[in-house]
Amino acid sequence: MEKPLYTIREVAKLLHISAGDVYKLYHAGLLRCLKLGSLKVRGEEIERFLRDNEGKEIDLKAIPYDSSSRIEKAPL
């Protein structure tokens, strides 16, 4: 990956899926994100996701969209 951080839209474009599908992957725990204003994905995380799921079929239609937040607030 060329950049250290990607927006949800950038990840969607890289993976050739919709932004909603990226959120599904995040809420299902398949793709880790961090929140810096809005959700961001590290380049290394995209590579990990691709490596760990190579050869697997992920049925995005079977993953329910859960809008509840999975982000834990970091202590100050």
N, C-alpha and C positions, 0 to 999 in steps of 0.2 A: 504494500500500500504506500502511496506517495505522501499522504498527509497524516498527521498524528490524530486528528479528530475529524469526523464526518457527521453532517446533519442527517436526520432521518431521510430527508429527500435525496441526499447524495447516496446514502446506502441503498435506497430503493433503486436509484438509477444504476448503481454498480451491479446489483443483484438481478436487475430486470424484473422487479416486482413492484407493487404499489407501496406507497408510504403506509397505508393501512396494514398491509401484510408485514411490514417491518415491525410495526407496533404489536402485531399478533406474535411474532417471534420473540419480541421482548417480553410481553406479558406471559408467554408460555415458558419463559426461562431459558430459551434456546439462544438468545442473543443478549449479551450484557451491555447496558448503557450507563451513562452517567449524566447527571443534570447540571449543566452550567448555563443557567438561563432557560434553555430548552434541552431536550435530550440529545446527547451526542454519543457516537460510537467510536472507540479507538480503532485505528487501522489494524492493530494487532488482534483485536477482537474479531474483526471481519475475517481475517486470515484464519483464526482459530475456528470460527464457525464453519468456514468452508472446508477446512481440513477435517474437522470432526464429523461432518455430515457428507463427505464425499462418498458417492455410491449409494446414498440413502435417498428415499423419496419422502419428502415432507409434504403432507397434504394440508396446504394452508386453509382450505375450505373447512377442514375438520377442527381447526384450532379456533375456539370461540374468542371473540374480541372482548377483553376485560379491561375496562377503562380505569379500574382502581389502580392506584400508584404502587409500584414495586420499589420505588426509590426510597432508601433510608436516608434520613438527614444526618449529615456528619456532625459530630460534636464540635463546638467552637473552641 
